[in-house]
Amino acid sequence: QVQLVESGGGLVQAGGSLRLSCAAAGRTFSTYNMAWYRQAPGKEREFVASISWSGGRTYYADSVKGRFTISRDNTKNTMSLQMNSLKPEDTAIYYCNAQESTQFTPRDEYPYWGQGTQVTVSS
């Protein structure tokens, strides 16, 4: 249905910024709800942010509100996560997640996953 590829991860100091991108290959990207999840070493995978297929609705985990911004460009089949004021606890592999639906379920895990991109924040 759709292939997802994350990019933009790296090593930054606390307080710095990174912008992650998710590129999607498929013909129905505009009907997909999208989300970002992350998994830190020794921890369970956790929800970060999600965005409806139209881009009109977004939802954020409390831990990233005010620091991260999720967005999408359906004309380019891309989704982004702008991460500001990064903290060491943001260190994780970040995964792109997608669901083919026009009904937005903000915290549900969607069926399609990317391979992840590593974000490391040093103190």
Residue, then its C-alpha position, 0 to 999 in steps of 0.5 A: q500500500v505504501q512504503l515509508v522511509e525516514s531521514g534527518g536523524g543525527l547527533v545534537q546537543a541538548g537544546g538543539s534542533l532537528r527536522l525529521s522527514c518521512a517520504a512515502a511511495g504510493r498513490t493514496f498518500s493523501t488519504y493516510n493518517m500519519a504519525w511519529y513514534r519513538q523507541a529509546p534503549g530499554k523502553e517501550r515504543e511510545f507515541v510522539a505525534s500524529i496528523s490527519w490525512s488532510g493535515g487539519r488536525t494534529y495531536y501530540a504527546d504531552s512530553v513534546k508539546g510546545r517543542f515538536t511540530i508535525s506537518r505534511d505536504n501531500t503534494k510531495n508525499t512527505m511528512s515532517l517532524q520539527m524538533n526544537s529544544l531537544k532533551p537527552e530523554d528525546t534520544a530514540i529511534y524515530y519511526c514513521n507510521a501510516q494508516e489508510s483512513t479519513q477518520f483520525t484516531p490520534r493515538d492508535e498505532y497504524p498498520y504501516w511502518g518505516q525502518g526508523t532514524q536515530v536521534t541522539v541528544s547529548s547533555 
